[in-house]
């Protein structure tokens, strides 16, 4: 997911996206532990997406405090 897409999203949608991506990551880790995934790099990309969303949320909170 591009950073520009995240900056255009409202905060409540970012919160929803963060929750769904975290659930997705947990499910992917569990399924990978049981039987190896065909493409385990999906876990890496999901973690990076979560980090991007969290970064955007914290950036917004920091600018609103100033």
Biopython code that builds the backbone (N, CA, C, O; Angstrom):
import numpy as np
from Bio.PDB.StructureBuilder import StructureBuilder

atoms = [
    (1, "UNK", "N", (0.848, -1.172, 0.000)),
    (1, "UNK", "CA", (0.000, 0.000, 0.000)),
    (1, "UNK", "C", (0.897, 1.241, 0.000)),
    (1, "UNK", "O", (1.852, 1.338, 0.772)),
    (2, "UNK", "N", (0.578, 2.151, -0.852)),
    (2, "UNK", "CA", (1.371, 3.371, -0.994)),
    (2, "UNK", "C", (1.116, 4.326, 0.165)),
    (2, "UNK", "O", (0.035, 4.328, 0.753)),
    (3, "UNK", "N", (2.105, 5.126, 0.484)),
    (3, "UNK", "CA", (1.984, 6.093, 1.573)),
    (3, "UNK", "C", (0.973, 7.179, 1.229)),
    (3, "UNK", "O", (0.292, 7.691, 2.117)),
    (4, "UNK", "N", (0.868, 7.532, -0.036)),
    (4, "UNK", "CA", (-0.081, 8.568, -0.454)),
    (4, "UNK", "C", (-1.514, 8.134, -0.185)),
    (4, "UNK", "O", (-2.351, 8.957, 0.187)),
    (5, "UNK", "N", (-1.801, 6.861, -0.367)),
    (5, "UNK", "CA", (-3.142, 6.341, -0.105)),
    (5, "UNK", "C", (-3.466, 6.481, 1.382)),
    (5, "UNK", "O", (-4.588, 6.833, 1.748)),
    (6, "UNK", "N", (-2.489, 6.209, 2.227)),
    (6, "UNK", "CA", (-2.703, 6.293, 3.668)),
    (6, "UNK", "C", (-2.893, 7.733, 4.131)),
    (6, "UNK", "O", (-3.676, 7.986, 5.047)),
    (7, "UNK", "N", (-2.200, 8.666, 3.521)),
    (7, "UNK", "CA", (-2.344, 10.056, 3.945)),
    (7, "UNK", "C", (-3.698, 10.620, 3.555)),
    (7, "UNK", "O", (-4.186, 11.555, 4.190)),
    (8, "UNK", "N", (-4.318, 10.059, 2.509)),
    (8, "UNK", "CA", (-5.625, 10.534, 2.063)),
    (8, "UNK", "C", (-6.778, 9.922, 2.863)),
    (8, "UNK", "O", (-7.897, 10.434, 2.822)),
    (9, "UNK", "N", (-6.518, 8.845, 3.582)),
    (9, "UNK", "CA", (-7.574, 8.159, 4.339)),
    (9, "UNK", "C", (-7.915, 8.910, 5.611)),
    (9, "UNK", "O", (-7.036, 9.501, 6.240)),
    (10, "UNK", "N", (-9.193, 8.893, 6.000)),
    (10, "UNK", "CA", (-9.556, 9.470, 7.304)),
    (10, "UNK", "C", (-9.069, 8.558, 8.440)),
    (10, "UNK", "O", (-8.786, 7.379, 8.228)),
    (11, "UNK", "N", (-8.979, 9.120, 9.627)),
    (11, "UNK", "CA", (-8.392, 8.382, 10.749)),
    (11, "UNK", "C", (-9.197, 7.145, 11.133)),
    (11, "UNK", "O", (-8.615, 6.123, 11.496)),
    (12, "UNK", "N", (-10.509, 7.219, 11.061)),
    (12, "UNK", "CA", (-11.312, 6.049, 11.446)),
    (12, "UNK", "C", (-11.111, 4.889, 10.470)),
    (12, "UNK", "O", (-11.136, 3.729, 10.882)),
    (13, "UNK", "N", (-10.911, 5.183, 9.186)),
    (13, "UNK", "CA", (-10.612, 4.126, 8.228)),
    (13, "UNK", "C", (-9.234, 3.531, 8.473)),
    (13, "UNK", "O", (-9.033, 2.332, 8.282)),
    (14, "UNK", "N", (-8.288, 4.355, 8.894)),
    (14, "UNK", "CA", (-6.957, 3.836, 9.227)),
    (14, "UNK", "C", (-7.032, 2.891, 10.417)),
    (14, "UNK", "O", (-6.362, 1.858, 10.436)),
    (15, "UNK", "N", (-7.842, 3.238, 11.407)),
    (15, "UNK", "CA", (-8.011, 2.364, 12.573)),
    (15, "UNK", "C", (-8.618, 1.022, 12.147)),
    (15, "UNK", "O", (-8.184, -0.031, 12.616)),
    (16, "UNK", "N", (-9.608, 1.056, 11.269)),
    (16, "UNK", "CA", (-10.229, -0.176, 10.784)),
    (16, "UNK", "C", (-9.236, -1.010, 9.976)),
    (16, "UNK", "O", (-9.175, -2.231, 10.120)),
    (17, "UNK", "N", (-8.465, -0.344, 9.133)),
    (17, "UNK", "CA", (-7.459, -1.035, 8.332)),
    (17, "UNK", "C", (-6.417, -1.686, 9.228)),
    (17, "UNK", "O", (-5.994, -2.814, 8.975)),
    (18, "UNK", "N", (-6.006, -0.987, 10.265)),
    (18, "UNK", "CA", (-5.020, -1.532, 11.199)),
    (18, "UNK", "C", (-5.554, -2.787, 11.875)),
    (18, "UNK", "O", (-4.833, -3.778, 11.997)),
    (19, "UNK", "N", (-6.795, -2.757, 12.312)),
    (19, "UNK", "CA", (-7.393, -3.919, 12.974)),
    (19, "UNK", "C", (-7.486, -5.118, 12.029)),
    (19, "UNK", "O", (-7.180, -6.244, 12.419)),
    (20, "UNK", "N", (-7.908, -4.874, 10.790)),
    (20, "UNK", "CA", (-8.037, -5.981, 9.847)),
    (20, "UNK", "C", (-6.676, -6.553, 9.460)),
    (20, "UNK", "O", (-6.529, -7.766, 9.311)),
    (21, "UNK", "N", (-5.686, -5.685, 9.297)),
    (21, "UNK", "CA", (-4.347, -6.166, 8.939)),
    (21, "UNK", "C", (-3.730, -6.976, 10.080)),
    (21, "UNK", "O", (-3.036, -7.962, 9.834)),
    (22, "UNK", "N", (-3.977, -6.567, 11.314)),
    (22, "UNK", "CA", (-3.463, -7.328, 12.457)),
    (22, "UNK", "C", (-4.110, -8.702, 12.539)),
    (22, "UNK", "O", (-3.425, -9.691, 12.800)),
    (23, "UNK", "N", (-5.420, -8.779, 12.319)),
    (23, "UNK", "CA", (-6.109, -10.067, 12.309)),
    (23, "UNK", "C", (-5.575, -10.953, 11.183)),
    (23, "UNK", "O", (-5.360, -12.152, 11.363)),
    (24, "UNK", "N", (-5.369, -10.344, 10.037)),
    (24, "UNK", "CA", (-4.847, -11.067, 8.880)),
    (24, "UNK", "C", (-3.457, -11.638, 9.184)),
    (24, "UNK", "O", (-3.148, -12.771, 8.816)),
    (25, "UNK", "N", (-2.628, -10.843, 9.856)),
    (25, "UNK", "CA", (-1.278, -11.296, 10.199)),
    (25, "UNK", "C", (-1.323, -12.479, 11.163)),
    (25, "UNK", "O", (-0.572, -13.441, 11.004)),
    (26, "UNK", "N", (-2.188, -12.410, 12.145)),
    (26, "UNK", "CA", (-2.305, -13.504, 13.114)),
    (26, "UNK", "C", (-2.738, -14.787, 12.415)),
    (26, "UNK", "O", (-2.179, -15.854, 12.668)),
    (27, "UNK", "N", (-3.730, -14.685, 11.537)),
    (27, "UNK", "CA", (-4.204, -15.863, 10.804)),
    (27, "UNK", "C", (-3.124, -16.434, 9.907)),
    (27, "UNK", "O", (-2.977, -17.652, 9.801)),
    (28, "UNK", "N", (-2.361, -15.551, 9.255)),
    (28, "UNK", "CA", (-1.300, -16.006, 8.365)),
    (28, "UNK", "C", (-0.204, -16.709, 9.151)),
    (28, "UNK", "O", (0.327, -17.721, 8.693)),
    (29, "UNK", "N", (0.144, -16.195, 10.320)),
    (29, "UNK", "CA", (1.176, -16.834, 11.138)),
    (29, "UNK", "C", (0.732, -18.210, 11.612)),
    (29, "UNK", "O", (1.512, -19.162, 11.618)),
    (30, "UNK", "N", (-0.532, -18.298, 12.010)),
    (30, "UNK", "CA", (-1.053, -19.591, 12.469)),
    (30, "UNK", "C", (-1.065, -20.613, 11.340)),
    (30, "UNK", "O", (-0.633, -21.751, 11.527)),
    (31, "UNK", "N", (-1.550, -20.220, 10.184)),
    (31, "UNK", "CA", (-1.608, -21.158, 9.067)),
    (31, "UNK", "C", (-0.204, -21.541, 8.598)),
    (31, "UNK", "O", (0.014, -22.665, 8.145)),
    (32, "UNK", "N", (0.729, -20.629, 8.704)),
    (32, "UNK", "CA", (2.106, -20.934, 8.309)),
    (32, "UNK", "C", (2.758, -21.893, 9.299)),
    (32, "UNK", "O", (3.600, -22.705, 8.914)),
    (33, "UNK", "N", (2.377, -21.806, 10.563)),
    (33, "UNK", "CA", (2.935, -22.716, 11.560)),
    (33, "UNK", "C", (2.413, -24.131, 11.359)),
    (33, "UNK", "O", (3.143, -25.095, 11.591)),
    (34, "UNK", "N", (1.171, -24.271, 10.934)),
    (34, "UNK", "CA", (0.572, -25.584, 10.730)),
    (34, "UNK", "C", (1.100, -26.223, 9.452)),
    (34, "UNK", "O", (1.599, -27.348, 9.463)),
    (35, "UNK", "N", (0.983, -25.495, 8.366)),
    (35, "UNK", "CA", (1.511, -25.977, 7.099)),
    (35, "UNK", "C", (2.148, -24.801, 6.380)),
    (35, "UNK", "O", (1.574, -23.712, 6.348)),
    (36, "UNK", "N", (3.313, -25.001, 5.810)),
    (36, "UNK", "CA", (4.018, -23.877, 5.166)),
    (36, "UNK", "C", (3.185, -23.214, 4.077)),
    (36, "UNK", "O", (2.514, -23.868, 3.278)),
    (37, "UNK", "N", (3.258, -21.894, 4.082)),
    (37, "UNK", "CA", (2.531, -21.127, 3.071)),
    (37, "UNK", "C", (3.248, -21.218, 1.733)),
    (37, "UNK", "O", (4.451, -21.474, 1.671)),
    (38, "UNK", "N", (2.498, -21.006, 0.679)),
    (38, "UNK", "CA", (3.095, -21.022, -0.650)),
    (38, "UNK", "C", (4.015, -19.813, -0.838)),
    (38, "UNK", "O", (5.076, -19.921, -1.453)),
    (39, "UNK", "N", (3.600, -18.664, -0.302)),
    (39, "UNK", "CA", (4.407, -17.459, -0.401)),
    (39, "UNK", "C", (4.544, -16.829, 0.995)),
    (39, "UNK", "O", (3.715, -16.002, 1.374)),
    (40, "UNK", "N", (5.573, -17.207, 1.761)),
    (40, "UNK", "CA", (5.722, -16.673, 3.117)),
    (40, "UNK", "C", (6.104, -15.192, 3.162)),
    (40, "UNK", "O", (6.097, -14.592, 4.237)),
    (41, "UNK", "N", (6.433, -14.600, 2.029)),
    (41, "UNK", "CA", (6.746, -13.174, 2.007)),
    (41, "UNK", "C", (5.506, -12.319, 2.247)),
    (41, "UNK", "O", (5.620, -11.127, 2.533)),
    (42, "UNK", "N", (4.324, -12.921, 2.134)),
    (42, "UNK", "CA", (3.089, -12.196, 2.430)),
    (42, "UNK", "C", (3.078, -11.730, 3.882)),
    (42, "UNK", "O", (2.544, -10.664, 4.188)),
    (43, "UNK", "N", (3.660, -12.516, 4.769)),
    (43, "UNK", "CA", (3.741, -12.140, 6.183)),
    (43, "UNK", "C", (4.565, -10.865, 6.322)),
    (43, "UNK", "O", (4.198, -9.954, 7.064)),
    (44, "UNK", "N", (5.668, -10.813, 5.609)),
    (44, "UNK", "CA", (6.542, -9.642, 5.638)),
    (44, "UNK", "C", (5.816, -8.400, 5.131)),
    (44, "UNK", "O", (5.918, -7.332, 5.736)),
    (45, "UNK", "N", (5.088, -8.531, 4.031)),
    (45, "UNK", "CA", (4.372, -7.396, 3.462)),
    (45, "UNK", "C", (3.249, -6.921, 4.381)),
    (45, "UNK", "O", (2.980, -5.722, 4.465)),
    (46, "UNK", "N", (2.601, -7.844, 5.060)),
    (46, "UNK", "CA", (1.534, -7.475, 5.991)),
    (46, "UNK", "C", (2.112, -6.723, 7.182)),
    (46, "UNK", "O", (1.527, -5.740, 7.638)),
    (47, "UNK", "N", (3.250, -7.175, 7.688)),
    (47, "UNK", "CA", (3.908, -6.469, 8.795)),
    (47, "UNK", "C", (4.290, -5.053, 8.384)),
    (47, "UNK", "O", (4.132, -4.117, 9.168)),
    (48, "UNK", "N", (4.782, -4.891, 7.180)),
    (48, "UNK", "CA", (5.162, -3.563, 6.698)),
    (48, "UNK", "C", (3.953, -2.658, 6.528)),
    (48, "UNK", "O", (4.029, -1.459, 6.792)),
    (49, "UNK", "N", (2.844, -3.227, 6.089)),
    (49, "UNK", "CA", (1.616, -2.446, 5.955)),
    (49, "UNK", "C", (1.144, -1.962, 7.321)),
    (49, "UNK", "O", (0.728, -0.813, 7.467)),
    (50, "UNK", "N", (1.209, -2.835, 8.320)),
    (50, "UNK", "CA", (0.830, -2.459, 9.681)),
    (50, "UNK", "C", (1.723, -1.329, 10.172)),
    (50, "UNK", "O", (1.239, -0.381, 10.790)),
    (51, "UNK", "N", (3.004, -1.419, 9.907)),
    (51, "UNK", "CA", (3.938, -0.376, 10.333)),
    (51, "UNK", "C", (3.640, 0.952, 9.639)),
    (51, "UNK", "O", (3.726, 2.008, 10.266)),
    (52, "UNK", "N", (3.295, 0.911, 8.363)),
    (52, "UNK", "CA", (2.965, 2.144, 7.640)),
    (52, "UNK", "C", (1.723, 2.813, 8.220)),
    (52, "UNK", "O", (1.681, 4.032, 8.385)),
    (53, "UNK", "N", (0.713, 2.000, 8.526)),
    (53, "UNK", "CA", (-0.518, 2.548, 9.086)),
    (53, "UNK", "C", (-0.255, 3.146, 10.467)),
    (53, "UNK", "O", (-0.739, 4.234, 10.779)),
    (54, "UNK", "N", (0.508, 2.437, 11.285)),
    (54, "UNK", "CA", (0.816, 2.935, 12.626)),
    (54, "UNK", "C", (1.644, 4.215, 12.553)),
    (54, "UNK", "O", (1.456, 5.116, 13.370)),
    (55, "UNK", "N", (2.540, 4.306, 11.604)),
    (55, "UNK", "CA", (3.353, 5.507, 11.428)),
    (55, "UNK", "C", (2.477, 6.694, 11.052)),
    (55, "UNK", "O", (2.649, 7.790, 11.584)),
    (56, "UNK", "N", (1.550, 6.479, 10.146)),
    (56, "UNK", "CA", (0.648, 7.558, 9.740)),
    (56, "UNK", "C", (-0.234, 8.011, 10.908)),
    (56, "UNK", "O", (-0.462, 9.208, 11.082)),
    (57, "UNK", "N", (-0.725, 7.072, 11.698)),
    (57, "UNK", "CA", (-1.548, 7.429, 12.851)),
    (57, "UNK", "C", (-0.754, 8.222, 13.886)),
    (57, "UNK", "O", (-1.250, 9.205, 14.435)),
    (58, "UNK", "N", (0.467, 7.798, 14.147)),
    (58, "UNK", "CA", (1.278, 8.523, 15.134)),
    (58, "UNK", "C", (1.690, 9.895, 14.611)),
    (58, "UNK", "O", (1.797, 10.847, 15.384)),
    (59, "UNK", "N", (1.920, 10.001, 13.309)),
    (59, "UNK", "CA", (2.252, 11.298, 12.708)),
    (59, "UNK", "C", (1.090, 12.266, 12.880)),
    (59, "UNK", "O", (1.292, 13.439, 13.197)),
    (60, "UNK", "N", (-0.117, 11.776, 12.671)),
    (60, "UNK", "CA", (-1.292, 12.623, 12.836)),
    (60, "UNK", "C", (-1.491, 13.036, 14.290)),
    (60, "UNK", "O", (-1.873, 14.175, 14.561)),
    (61, "UNK", "N", (-1.241, 12.138, 15.213)),
    (61, "UNK", "CA", (-1.388, 12.472, 16.631)),
    (61, "UNK", "C", (-0.339, 13.503, 17.053)),
    (61, "UNK", "O", (-0.643, 14.402, 17.838)),
    (62, "UNK", "N", (0.863, 13.388, 16.554)),
    (62, "UNK", "CA", (1.920, 14.331, 16.901)),
    (62, "UNK", "C", (1.661, 15.716, 16.343)),
    (62, "UNK", "O", (1.945, 16.718, 16.999)),
    (63, "UNK", "N", (1.125, 15.776, 15.139)),
    (63, "UNK", "CA", (0.855, 17.105, 14.570)),
    (63, "UNK", "C", (-0.359, 17.749, 15.233)),
    (63, "UNK", "O", (-0.441, 18.976, 15.289)),
    (64, "UNK", "N", (-1.291, 16.963, 15.732)),
    (64, "UNK", "CA", (-2.455, 17.552, 16.402)),
    (64, "UNK", "C", (-2.104, 18.059, 17.793)),
    (64, "UNK", "O", (-2.787, 18.943, 18.309)),
    (65, "UNK", "N", (-1.054, 17.522, 18.413)),
    (65, "UNK", "CA", (-0.631, 17.982, 19.752)),
    (65, "UNK", "C", (0.067, 19.333, 19.695)),
    (65, "UNK", "O", (0.044, 20.083, 20.671)),
    (66, "UNK", "N", (0.676, 19.645, 18.587)),
    (66, "UNK", "CA", (1.453, 20.887, 18.490)),
    (66, "UNK", "C", (0.601, 22.078, 18.357)),
    (66, "UNK", "O", (1.112, 23.194, 18.265)),
]
sb = StructureBuilder()
sb.init_structure("model")
sb.init_model(0)
sb.init_chain("A")
sb.init_seg("    ")
for serial, (resi, resn, name, xyz) in enumerate(atoms, 1):
    if name == "N":
        sb.init_residue(resn, " ", resi, " ")
    sb.init_atom(name, np.array(xyz, "f"), 0.0, 1.0, " ", f" {name:<3s}", serial, name[0])
structure = sb.get_structure()
